[in-house]
Amino acid sequence: MKRYGAVIGIKPEAIAEYKRIHAAVWPDVLKQIKASKISNYSIYLKEPENLMFAYYEYHGTDHEADMAAMAADPRTQEWWAVCMPMQAPLGTRKEGEWWAGMEEVFHLD
């Protein structure tokens, strides 16, 4: 298992809607997340900075392929089309990233 963390901004006017839709994520999207070998997935919001932090645990052997499979899923693409306009990616993210990846600097089991 490998842990992943990422950060992104959220537009202040979209916070209520983002919370509302994430209180009832589409079942097909949840199914795809699990099929991509992701578990223990959480998104946190920090206001008033309007930053979101995502954390998940990956239990597969080919993260890149599993993320590509998720990105190719039509229902997940529809979900992202709803979510992405509400988000504000960091200007410092790496090329190809939407959510900016973060380095784990400490962990205690």
C-alpha positions, -999 to +999 in steps of 0.1 A: +000+000+000+012+035-008-003+067+006-010+097-016-018+133-008-028+162-031-040+198-028-061+221-049-080+253-044-117+257-045-137+287-057-154+303-026-187+305-044-186+268-051-180+255-016-216+248-006-223+230-039-190+210-037-200+198-002-235+190-013-224+168-043-197+150-022-223+141+004-238+118-023-211+109-048-225+089-077-224+052-071-206+045-104-179+069-095-174+052-061-173+018-079-146+031-102-125+045-073-125+010-057-118-007-090-088+015-093-075+000-060-081+032-040-093+030-004-094+052+027-101+082+004-108+115+021-110+152+010-106+180+036-114+216+032-095+245+048-113+278+050-108+307+047-078+298+024-102+276+004-077+248-001-087+211-003-065+183+007-071+148-006-057+116+009-060+081-003-043+047+000-034+028-032-034-010-030-023-019-065+009-024-084+006+000-113-007+034-101-003+050-135-024+024-153-051+023-126-054+061-127-055+060-165-084+035-163-102+058-140-096+088-163-110+067-192-142+058-174-171+078-190-191+082-157-160+094-139-154+119-167-189+132-162-183+136-125-151+154-131-169+177-156-192+187-127-164+191-101-135+207-121-152+241-127-155+245-090-118+239-084-089+263-086-057+243-094-024+257-079-002+276-102+028+256-088+014+222-097+035+200-120+028+197-157-001+172-162-014+175-127-048+189-117-046+183-080-010+191-070+008+161-056+024+164-021+054+148-005+048+127+026+073+139+052+060+120+082+038+090+090+031+070+121+011+038+122 
